[in-house]
């Protein structure tokens, strides 16, 4: 099973990048990498964002 999440679904107004992972942990790790590389997050601001929005973001995870 492959899990995926799309940046736009997760709330970004312009980015349509899709992240993938075999597990939820892997998916979140890939999303973090993308967030830091593309969206200018730091380890700290990402963790802060996730602590606020994780439940919301999990609703947008698709499995295929
Ligand atoms: Zn993005």
PDB file of the backbone (N, CA, C, O) and the ligand in Angstrom, with CONECT records:
HET     ZN  A 101       1
ATOM      1  N   UNK A   1       0.843  -1.194   0.000  1.00  0.00           N
ATOM      2  CA  UNK A   1       0.000   0.000   0.000  1.00  0.00           C
ATOM      3  C   UNK A   1       0.883   1.251   0.000  1.00  0.00           C
ATOM      4  O   UNK A   1       1.857   1.348   0.746  1.00  0.00           O
ATOM      5  N   UNK A   2       0.520   2.179  -0.840  1.00  0.00           N
ATOM      6  CA  UNK A   2       1.255   3.440  -0.871  1.00  0.00           C
ATOM      7  C   UNK A   2       0.357   4.562  -0.369  1.00  0.00           C
ATOM      8  O   UNK A   2      -0.785   4.720  -0.801  1.00  0.00           O
ATOM      9  N   UNK A   3       0.902   5.318   0.540  1.00  0.00           N
ATOM     10  CA  UNK A   3       0.173   6.478   1.056  1.00  0.00           C
ATOM     11  C   UNK A   3       0.665   7.718   0.341  1.00  0.00           C
ATOM     12  O   UNK A   3       1.843   7.818  -0.003  1.00  0.00           O
ATOM     13  N   UNK A   4      -0.221   8.651   0.120  1.00  0.00           N
ATOM     14  CA  UNK A   4       0.202   9.896  -0.515  1.00  0.00           C
ATOM     15  C   UNK A   4      -0.559  11.066   0.071  1.00  0.00           C
ATOM     16  O   UNK A   4      -1.659  10.931   0.608  1.00  0.00           O
ATOM     17  N   UNK A   5       0.072  12.213  -0.054  1.00  0.00           N
ATOM     18  CA  UNK A   5      -0.609  13.450   0.345  1.00  0.00           C
ATOM     19  C   UNK A   5      -0.170  14.550  -0.620  1.00  0.00           C
ATOM     20  O   UNK A   5       0.999  14.659  -0.988  1.00  0.00           O
ATOM     21  N   UNK A   6      -1.131  15.340  -1.004  1.00  0.00           N
ATOM     22  CA  UNK A   6      -0.861  16.426  -1.922  1.00  0.00           C
ATOM     23  C   UNK A   6      -0.767  17.734  -1.151  1.00  0.00           C
ATOM     24  O   UNK A   6      -1.593  18.026  -0.286  1.00  0.00           O
ATOM     25  N   UNK A   7       0.251  18.509  -1.479  1.00  0.00           N
ATOM     26  CA  UNK A   7       0.497  19.780  -0.804  1.00  0.00           C
ATOM     27  C   UNK A   7      -0.728  20.684  -0.840  1.00  0.00           C
ATOM     28  O   UNK A   7      -1.097  21.292   0.165  1.00  0.00           O
ATOM     29  N   UNK A   8      -1.337  20.761  -1.984  1.00  0.00           N
ATOM     30  CA  UNK A   8      -2.491  21.631  -2.149  1.00  0.00           C
ATOM     31  C   UNK A   8      -3.649  21.188  -1.258  1.00  0.00           C
ATOM     32  O   UNK A   8      -4.312  22.016  -0.632  1.00  0.00           O
ATOM     33  N   UNK A   9      -3.890  19.874  -1.203  1.00  0.00           N
ATOM     34  CA  UNK A   9      -4.938  19.349  -0.321  1.00  0.00           C
ATOM     35  C   UNK A   9      -4.657  19.714   1.129  1.00  0.00           C
ATOM     36  O   UNK A   9      -5.565  19.998   1.909  1.00  0.00           O
ATOM     37  N   UNK A  10      -3.365  19.697   1.468  1.00  0.00           N
ATOM     38  CA  UNK A  10      -2.969  19.960   2.855  1.00  0.00           C
ATOM     39  C   UNK A  10      -2.975  21.448   3.188  1.00  0.00           C
ATOM     40  O   UNK A  10      -2.663  21.839   4.312  1.00  0.00           O
ATOM     41  N   UNK A  11      -3.329  22.269   2.215  1.00  0.00           N
ATOM     42  CA  UNK A  11      -3.537  23.671   2.536  1.00  0.00           C
ATOM     43  C   UNK A  11      -2.641  24.665   1.829  1.00  0.00           C
ATOM     44  O   UNK A  11      -2.793  25.873   2.011  1.00  0.00           O
ATOM     45  N   UNK A  12      -1.697  24.171   1.014  1.00  0.00           N
ATOM     46  CA  UNK A  12      -0.849  25.135   0.313  1.00  0.00           C
ATOM     47  C   UNK A  12      -1.616  25.724  -0.863  1.00  0.00           C
ATOM     48  O   UNK A  12      -2.244  24.982  -1.618  1.00  0.00           O
ATOM     49  N   UNK A  13      -1.577  27.032  -1.032  1.00  0.00           N
ATOM     50  CA  UNK A  13      -2.368  27.668  -2.089  1.00  0.00           C
ATOM     51  C   UNK A  13      -1.838  27.428  -3.510  1.00  0.00           C
ATOM     52  O   UNK A  13      -2.607  27.512  -4.467  1.00  0.00           O
ATOM     53  N   UNK A  14      -0.568  27.137  -3.661  1.00  0.00           N
ATOM     54  CA  UNK A  14      -0.019  27.018  -5.014  1.00  0.00           C
ATOM     55  C   UNK A  14       0.671  25.701  -5.329  1.00  0.00           C
ATOM     56  O   UNK A  14       0.609  25.233  -6.466  1.00  0.00           O
ATOM     57  N   UNK A  15       1.318  25.102  -4.361  1.00  0.00           N
ATOM     58  CA  UNK A  15       2.122  23.917  -4.629  1.00  0.00           C
ATOM     59  C   UNK A  15       1.241  22.687  -4.801  1.00  0.00           C
ATOM     60  O   UNK A  15       0.380  22.414  -3.965  1.00  0.00           O
ATOM     61  N   UNK A  16       1.454  21.945  -5.886  1.00  0.00           N
ATOM     62  CA  UNK A  16       0.648  20.744  -6.125  1.00  0.00           C
ATOM     63  C   UNK A  16       1.497  19.485  -6.026  1.00  0.00           C
ATOM     64  O   UNK A  16       1.115  18.435  -6.543  1.00  0.00           O
ATOM     65  N   UNK A  17       2.628  19.582  -5.375  1.00  0.00           N
ATOM     66  CA  UNK A  17       3.524  18.447  -5.210  1.00  0.00           C
ATOM     67  C   UNK A  17       2.854  17.346  -4.394  1.00  0.00           C
ATOM     68  O   UNK A  17       2.170  17.619  -3.408  1.00  0.00           O
ATOM     69  N   UNK A  18       3.055  16.108  -4.814  1.00  0.00           N
ATOM     70  CA  UNK A  18       2.523  14.980  -4.060  1.00  0.00           C
ATOM     71  C   UNK A  18       3.668  14.216  -3.412  1.00  0.00           C
ATOM     72  O   UNK A  18       4.661  13.900  -4.066  1.00  0.00           O
ATOM     73  N   UNK A  19       3.527  13.922  -2.137  1.00  0.00           N
ATOM     74  CA  UNK A  19       4.508  13.133  -1.411  1.00  0.00           C
ATOM     75  C   UNK A  19       3.980  11.716  -1.215  1.00  0.00           C
ATOM     76  O   UNK A  19       2.774  11.501  -1.094  1.00  0.00           O
ATOM     77  N   UNK A  20       4.902  10.752  -1.184  1.00  0.00           N
ATOM     78  CA  UNK A  20       4.507   9.355  -1.030  1.00  0.00           C
ATOM     79  C   UNK A  20       5.251   8.695   0.120  1.00  0.00           C
ATOM     80  O   UNK A  20       6.307   9.161   0.547  1.00  0.00           O
ATOM     81  N   UNK A  21       4.689   7.620   0.606  1.00  0.00           N
ATOM     82  CA  UNK A  21       5.374   6.819   1.616  1.00  0.00           C
ATOM     83  C   UNK A  21       4.667   5.491   1.787  1.00  0.00           C
ATOM     84  O   UNK A  21       3.467   5.381   1.538  1.00  0.00           O
ATOM     85  N   UNK A  22       5.420   4.475   2.216  1.00  0.00           N
ATOM     86  CA  UNK A  22       4.818   3.159   2.449  1.00  0.00           C
ATOM     87  C   UNK A  22       4.105   3.101   3.794  1.00  0.00           C
ATOM     88  O   UNK A  22       3.202   2.292   4.005  1.00  0.00           O
ATOM     89  N   UNK A  23       4.528   3.970   4.689  1.00  0.00           N
ATOM     90  CA  UNK A  23       3.890   4.050   6.000  1.00  0.00           C
ATOM     91  C   UNK A  23       3.604   5.518   6.295  1.00  0.00           C
ATOM     92  O   UNK A  23       4.134   6.418   5.643  1.00  0.00           O
ATOM     93  N   UNK A  24       2.763   5.732   7.283  1.00  0.00           N
ATOM     94  CA  UNK A  24       2.439   7.108   7.640  1.00  0.00           C
ATOM     95  C   UNK A  24       3.695   7.860   8.106  1.00  0.00           C
ATOM     96  O   UNK A  24       3.881   9.033   7.782  1.00  0.00           O
ATOM     97  N   UNK A  25       4.542   7.177   8.864  1.00  0.00           N
ATOM     98  CA  UNK A  25       5.778   7.809   9.335  1.00  0.00           C
ATOM     99  C   UNK A  25       6.670   8.218   8.171  1.00  0.00           C
ATOM    100  O   UNK A  25       7.246   9.306   8.159  1.00  0.00           O
ATOM    101  N   UNK A  26       6.771   7.316   7.187  1.00  0.00           N
ATOM    102  CA  UNK A  26       7.601   7.611   6.024  1.00  0.00           C
ATOM    103  C   UNK A  26       7.014   8.774   5.229  1.00  0.00           C
ATOM    104  O   UNK A  26       7.734   9.655   4.758  1.00  0.00           O
ATOM    105  N   UNK A  27       5.707   8.756   5.093  1.00  0.00           N
ATOM    106  CA  UNK A  27       5.033   9.838   4.372  1.00  0.00           C
ATOM    107  C   UNK A  27       5.273  11.188   5.056  1.00  0.00           C
ATOM    108  O   UNK A  27       5.588  12.181   4.401  1.00  0.00           O
ATOM    109  N   UNK A  28       5.122  11.205   6.357  1.00  0.00           N
ATOM    110  CA  UNK A  28       5.329  12.461   7.098  1.00  0.00           C
ATOM    111  C   UNK A  28       6.787  12.906   6.994  1.00  0.00           C
ATOM    112  O   UNK A  28       7.075  14.099   6.893  1.00  0.00           O
ATOM    113  N   UNK A  29       7.703  11.939   7.020  1.00  0.00           N
ATOM    114  CA  UNK A  29       9.123  12.275   6.883  1.00  0.00           C
ATOM    115  C   UNK A  29       9.402  12.883   5.511  1.00  0.00           C
ATOM    116  O   UNK A  29      10.174  13.835   5.399  1.00  0.00           O
ATOM    117  N   UNK A  30       8.780  12.337   4.470  1.00  0.00           N
ATOM    118  CA  UNK A  30       8.952  12.889   3.125  1.00  0.00           C
ATOM    119  C   UNK A  30       8.315  14.269   3.008  1.00  0.00           C
ATOM    120  O   UNK A  30       8.844  15.160   2.343  1.00  0.00           O
ATOM    121  N   UNK A  31       7.187  14.425   3.656  1.00  0.00           N
ATOM    122  CA  UNK A  31       6.521  15.727   3.637  1.00  0.00           C
ATOM    123  C   UNK A  31       7.370  16.768   4.359  1.00  0.00           C
ATOM    124  O   UNK A  31       7.428  17.928   3.951  1.00  0.00           O
ATOM    125  N   UNK A  32       8.014  16.349   5.413  1.00  0.00           N
ATOM    126  CA  UNK A  32       8.880  17.259   6.171  1.00  0.00           C
ATOM    127  C   UNK A  32      10.058  17.714   5.308  1.00  0.00           C
ATOM    128  O   UNK A  32      10.415  18.892   5.287  1.00  0.00           O
ATOM    129  N   UNK A  33      10.651  16.754   4.597  1.00  0.00           N
ATOM    130  CA  UNK A  33      11.774  17.060   3.714  1.00  0.00           C
ATOM    131  C   UNK A  33      11.347  18.076   2.661  1.00  0.00           C
ATOM    132  O   UNK A  33      12.053  19.049   2.395  1.00  0.00           O
ATOM    133  N   UNK A  34      10.186  17.835   2.070  1.00  0.00           N
ATOM    134  CA  UNK A  34       9.644  18.749   1.067  1.00  0.00           C
ATOM    135  C   UNK A  34       9.348  20.118   1.682  1.00  0.00           C
ATOM    136  O   UNK A  34       9.647  21.154   1.088  1.00  0.00           O
ATOM    137  N   UNK A  35       8.770  20.108   2.851  1.00  0.00           N
ATOM    138  CA  UNK A  35       8.437  21.360   3.523  1.00  0.00           C
ATOM    139  C   UNK A  35       9.667  22.205   3.801  1.00  0.00           C
ATOM    140  O   UNK A  35       9.645  23.427   3.654  1.00  0.00           O
ATOM    141  N   UNK A  36      10.746  21.535   4.208  1.00  0.00           N
ATOM    142  CA  UNK A  36      11.980  22.249   4.511  1.00  0.00           C
ATOM    143  C   UNK A  36      12.668  22.724   3.224  1.00  0.00           C
ATOM    144  O   UNK A  36      13.150  23.854   3.148  1.00  0.00           O
ATOM    145  N   UNK A  37      12.706  21.842   2.213  1.00  0.00           N
ATOM    146  CA  UNK A  37      13.411  22.193   0.971  1.00  0.00           C
ATOM    147  C   UNK A  37      12.664  23.225   0.127  1.00  0.00           C
ATOM    148  O   UNK A  37      13.273  24.116  -0.463  1.00  0.00           O
ATOM    149  N   UNK A  38      11.347  23.092   0.079  1.00  0.00           N
ATOM    150  CA  UNK A  38      10.579  23.912  -0.863  1.00  0.00           C
ATOM    151  C   UNK A  38       9.822  25.055  -0.194  1.00  0.00           C
ATOM    152  O   UNK A  38       9.679  26.136  -0.766  1.00  0.00           O
ATOM    153  N   UNK A  39       9.347  24.811   1.007  1.00  0.00           N
ATOM    154  CA  UNK A  39       8.485  25.809   1.632  1.00  0.00           C
ATOM    155  C   UNK A  39       9.155  26.638   2.719  1.00  0.00           C
ATOM    156  O   UNK A  39       8.508  27.445   3.385  1.00  0.00           O
ATOM    157  N   UNK A  40      10.444  26.432   2.889  1.00  0.00           N
ATOM    158  CA  UNK A  40      11.194  27.285   3.792  1.00  0.00           C
ATOM    159  C   UNK A  40      10.983  27.013   5.273  1.00  0.00           C
ATOM    160  O   UNK A  40      11.310  27.846   6.118  1.00  0.00           O
ATOM    161  N   UNK A  41      10.426  25.825   5.588  1.00  0.00           N
ATOM    162  CA  UNK A  41      10.319  25.478   6.998  1.00  0.00           C
ATOM    163  C   UNK A  41      11.699  25.162   7.571  1.00  0.00           C
ATOM    164  O   UNK A  41      12.623  24.786   6.849  1.00  0.00           O
ATOM    165  N   UNK A  42      11.806  25.320   8.855  1.00  0.00           N
ATOM    166  CA  UNK A  42      12.965  24.787   9.563  1.00  0.00           C
ATOM    167  C   UNK A  42      12.453  23.617  10.399  1.00  0.00           C
ATOM    168  O   UNK A  42      11.245  23.436  10.552  1.00  0.00           O
ATOM    169  N   UNK A  43      13.366  22.839  10.928  1.00  0.00           N
ATOM    170  CA  UNK A  43      12.993  21.734  11.811  1.00  0.00           C
ATOM    171  C   UNK A  43      11.993  22.230  12.870  1.00  0.00           C
ATOM    172  O   UNK A  43      10.992  21.575  13.159  1.00  0.00           O
ATOM    173  N   UNK A  44      12.292  23.388  13.428  1.00  0.00           N
ATOM    174  CA  UNK A  44      11.488  23.918  14.521  1.00  0.00           C
ATOM    175  C   UNK A  44      10.096  24.372  14.069  1.00  0.00           C
ATOM    176  O   UNK A  44       9.095  24.031  14.698  1.00  0.00           O
ATOM    177  N   UNK A  45      10.037  25.152  12.963  1.00  0.00           N
ATOM    178  CA  UNK A  45       8.729  25.653  12.523  1.00  0.00           C
ATOM    179  C   UNK A  45       7.873  24.516  11.969  1.00  0.00           C
ATOM    180  O   UNK A  45       6.648  24.539  12.084  1.00  0.00           O
ATOM    181  N   UNK A  46       8.531  23.515  11.365  1.00  0.00           N
ATOM    182  CA  UNK A  46       7.780  22.360  10.860  1.00  0.00           C
ATOM    183  C   UNK A  46       7.135  21.608  12.024  1.00  0.00           C
ATOM    184  O   UNK A  46       5.945  21.294  11.988  1.00  0.00           O
ATOM    185  N   UNK A  47       7.924  21.326  13.047  1.00  0.00           N
ATOM    186  CA  UNK A  47       7.402  20.589  14.198  1.00  0.00           C
ATOM    187  C   UNK A  47       6.262  21.352  14.871  1.00  0.00           C
ATOM    188  O   UNK A  47       5.299  20.758  15.356  1.00  0.00           O
ATOM    189  N   UNK A  48       6.389  22.672  14.889  1.00  0.00           N
ATOM    190  CA  UNK A  48       5.345  23.499  15.469  1.00  0.00           C
ATOM    191  C   UNK A  48       4.060  23.405  14.643  1.00  0.00           C
ATOM    192  O   UNK A  48       2.965  23.255  15.184  1.00  0.00           O
ATOM    193  N   UNK A  49       4.220  23.497  13.324  1.00  0.00           N
ATOM    194  CA  UNK A  49       3.091  23.385  12.401  1.00  0.00           C
ATOM    195  C   UNK A  49       2.401  22.021  12.561  1.00  0.00           C
ATOM    196  O   UNK A  49       1.174  21.935  12.621  1.00  0.00           O
ATOM    197  N   UNK A  50       3.204  20.975  12.628  1.00  0.00           N
ATOM    198  CA  UNK A  50       2.654  19.627  12.740  1.00  0.00           C
ATOM    199  C   UNK A  50       1.922  19.435  14.063  1.00  0.00           C
ATOM    200  O   UNK A  50       0.896  18.757  14.116  1.00  0.00           O
ATOM    201  N   UNK A  51       2.443  20.025  15.119  1.00  0.00           N
ATOM    202  CA  UNK A  51       1.786  19.845  16.415  1.00  0.00           C
ATOM    203  C   UNK A  51       0.417  20.515  16.419  1.00  0.00           C
ATOM    204  O   UNK A  51      -0.476  20.113  17.166  1.00  0.00           O
ATOM    205  N   UNK A  52       0.256  21.545  15.576  1.00  0.00           N
ATOM    206  CA  UNK A  52      -1.040  22.222  15.487  1.00  0.00           C
ATOM    207  C   UNK A  52      -1.980  21.546  14.489  1.00  0.00           C
ATOM    208  O   UNK A  52      -3.189  21.472  14.710  1.00  0.00           O
ATOM    209  N   UNK A  53      -1.404  21.053  13.384  1.00  0.00           N
ATOM    210  CA  UNK A  53      -2.237  20.638  12.245  1.00  0.00           C
ATOM    211  C   UNK A  53      -2.211  19.162  11.891  1.00  0.00           C
ATOM    212  O   UNK A  53      -2.825  18.757  10.904  1.00  0.00           O
ATOM    213  N   UNK A  54      -1.522  18.358  12.667  1.00  0.00           N
ATOM    214  CA  UNK A  54      -1.384  16.948  12.300  1.00  0.00           C
ATOM    215  C   UNK A  54      -2.722  16.242  12.089  1.00  0.00           C
ATOM    216  O   UNK A  54      -2.890  15.518  11.108  1.00  0.00           O
ATOM    217  N   UNK A  55      -3.669  16.447  12.996  1.00  0.00           N
ATOM    218  CA  UNK A  55      -4.957  15.768  12.866  1.00  0.00           C
ATOM    219  C   UNK A  55      -5.657  16.163  11.577  1.00  0.00           C
ATOM    220  O   UNK A  55      -6.263  15.333  10.899  1.00  0.00           O
ATOM    221  N   UNK A  56      -5.561  17.444  11.254  1.00  0.00           N
ATOM    222  CA  UNK A  56      -6.160  17.970  10.045  1.00  0.00           C
ATOM    223  C   UNK A  56      -5.495  17.386   8.801  1.00  0.00           C
ATOM    224  O   UNK A  56      -6.164  16.989   7.846  1.00  0.00           O
ATOM    225  N   UNK A  57      -4.187  17.344   8.835  1.00  0.00           N
ATOM    226  CA  UNK A  57      -3.425  16.864   7.687  1.00  0.00           C
ATOM    227  C   UNK A  57      -3.671  15.373   7.438  1.00  0.00           C
ATOM    228  O   UNK A  57      -3.704  14.921   6.294  1.00  0.00           O
ATOM    229  N   UNK A  58      -3.838  14.635   8.503  1.00  0.00           N
ATOM    230  CA  UNK A  58      -4.075  13.186   8.355  1.00  0.00           C
ATOM    231  C   UNK A  58      -5.346  12.878   7.556  1.00  0.00           C
ATOM    232  O   UNK A  58      -5.458  11.818   6.939  1.00  0.00           O
ATOM    233  N   UNK A  59      -6.291  13.804   7.574  1.00  0.00           N
ATOM    234  CA  UNK A  59      -7.529  13.608   6.807  1.00  0.00           C
ATOM    235  C   UNK A  59      -7.275  13.597   5.309  1.00  0.00           C
ATOM    236  O   UNK A  59      -8.078  13.071   4.538  1.00  0.00           O
ATOM    237  N   UNK A  60      -6.154  14.180   4.900  1.00  0.00           N
ATOM    238  CA  UNK A  60      -5.876  14.304   3.467  1.00  0.00           C
ATOM    239  C   UNK A  60      -4.969  13.205   2.932  1.00  0.00           C
ATOM    240  O   UNK A  60      -4.635  13.181   1.747  1.00  0.00           O
ATOM    241  N   UNK A  61      -4.575  12.297   3.817  1.00  0.00           N
ATOM    242  CA  UNK A  61      -3.740  11.186   3.372  1.00  0.00           C
ATOM    243  C   UNK A  61      -4.583  10.189   2.587  1.00  0.00           C
ATOM    244  O   UNK A  61      -5.629   9.733   3.049  1.00  0.00           O
ATOM    245  N   UNK A  62      -4.107   9.861   1.394  1.00  0.00           N
ATOM    246  CA  UNK A  62      -4.816   8.898   0.546  1.00  0.00           C
ATOM    247  C   UNK A  62      -4.007   7.615   0.489  1.00  0.00           C
ATOM    248  O   UNK A  62      -2.777   7.646   0.528  1.00  0.00           O
ATOM    249  N   UNK A  63      -4.696   6.493   0.399  1.00  0.00           N
ATOM    250  CA  UNK A  63      -3.970   5.243   0.247  1.00  0.00           C
ATOM    251  C   UNK A  63      -4.375   4.552  -1.048  1.00  0.00           C
ATOM    252  O   UNK A  63      -5.541   4.575  -1.444  1.00  0.00           O
ATOM    253  N   UNK A  64      -3.406   3.945  -1.688  1.00  0.00           N
ATOM    254  CA  UNK A  64      -3.650   3.297  -2.977  1.00  0.00           C
ATOM    255  C   UNK A  64      -2.879   1.991  -3.045  1.00  0.00           C
ATOM    256  O   UNK A  64      -2.947   1.285  -4.051  1.00  0.00           O
TER     257      UNK A  64
HETATM  258 ZN    ZN A 101       4.741  21.757  -1.545  1.00  0.00          ZN
END
